[in-house]
Amino acid sequence: MSLISSSSPDASPPRGISRGAAIVAVVIAVGLTIGALAIVIELHPFGWLTPASPSSPSNPQSVTVVDDLGRSVTAPWNATRVIVLGPSVLDPIYRLGLRSHVVGVDCSSAAAGGLLGDYTSNQTELWGLDSSMCVQAYPSPVTEELLNLSPTLVLAPHIISSSSLEEFSITFGIPVVLFAPTTLGGIVSDVQLLAQLFPVQSVANQLIAQLQQTLVSVQNFVTNLTDNGTSFRSVLLTYYVTPSSSPNAGYYAYGPDTFGQSLLEIAGASSVSASALTPYPLLSGSQVLADDPSVVICGTGFGIDAPQYAQGPDWSMIPAVQNGNVSYVDSTLITESDPSMILWIPSLQHLLYPTLPGA
């Protein structure tokens, strides 16, 4: 799902991790900004997160919904053969008890890891995925593989080639619903979108309430920080590292208009890459030393682990590293715009402020 070329490994993160970055890049592709989401949450009551319930019959044969790209899509209601082309969509599908409806998922080419190139081992185990469900989706979905699974509905993030999916839908009459949340509120709204497609309104209401309450708690914690005069901690949030020996040595971080940047702001932190000129800047060791973050948070998974960060430029000289203020987190939590991202924010706050009440 990468938007970053894999032809130059030293200049760009490898495909597995950049798949997460590509999800965040949806924000840029649709031309919307989420960097100020913390302000939006603070200024608006949380009722704005709850979409209106659909006014469809209790047991319709089909339902018409408007997806995240504003497309009106008529789909079979409660489709039982669904292909899901992205973990950020499969996450709420699983949480809503719809895993048994899924017959296919996106997979990388065999050379890029196949199923494990797009899903972590934890995800494949939790969601019961196997290679028999694989549909190669990049650079565009393989039509024959989609048809071999006889789907009646395709659900996909916008990062998948929307033009290819549109052509597939028109040619074969199989509806495609596209998901492209640009804010945390959009993630909540997508839960309601799924509730329009499947008979899970009660479960969806519970999940929406849980997500909203999490955001309220997050907001209250940050308000308490401000009221108590607590300075926001400065953070390096990095999802990939290139070693000191590389010509492009450094730490890939999140700049403006990305979910990673927004997560830090919402949690009550100051990102050292907030003023970067690009969404996914590569920070050199000297830049990190100059910024002197009080906390370093590193994304791991898809072949990236803690020892690899230790090979980054000037790693042992970073004061936060010397002080033991380094945490390693599952990269899917900071790259995939789904309910798990929202539910993880309190844990992020605990990483930032472990000694404060409520963190």
C-alpha angles and dihedrals in degrees: 000000000000124000089189120086114249092204093089108046095176094054098043140035115260120262099266097058096033087057085073092047089052090058090054089049089066084080090062095041092061092045098240130129125226098170091099095047092116089061092047091053091048095050100043132058114245093247087088089072095064114086120209116270116252117258097217128135116275092251110018123169091223139011133202117221136174111232128209093275091055093254117147107226128184110206137169109271112244094005111200099198107057130164113206115198102194142035091233088065096038091055095068090036088060094043090053092054095250100121092111089063093061117096100163142028137185119272134183121237113282090254090056095050105277112226092356089054089070105024130044120237088251091055095047091051096044094045096039096238126166138174093262087073094055123131115175104230105175137122079359132340116278105239096208092054092050092050094046088067093052095226124190093193137022122204117191142162115246090249088078111086100279092191091056091048092048090052091047091051094049095044098047102024094238112139120235123201116196125209121203112156112183098185137030087257087058090057089055091048090053090060087059090047089058090048088060091055098044136033095255103107094128093051090043091054090054093049092046090051090050092050093047093048090050090054091048091052091048091051092048091051092052091046089055090051090054095043091051093048093243112162116234112250117244113236141194105208107188129176100185140018135204113205128249090255092061122097086230098042116170151085123291109223141169122270132182121324097024133116090235091059091045092051091058093048092048092048092053102258138125115232118219088215096049094111096044117137093228132047093241108030125186107227118205122221091253091053092052091047090051092048091047100200115206091214132032119200118187127195115224135190138076091067098319116113140165097270090058092058088053087063091059121113115285090350096148091048095058106107093219089056092047090050094049094246094138125116130185118211136180104272091222089070092062100035109037115076099217139111091280089064092057095043090052096058095088088054089051089053089052090053089052099042107019095163099048122097113255094023 
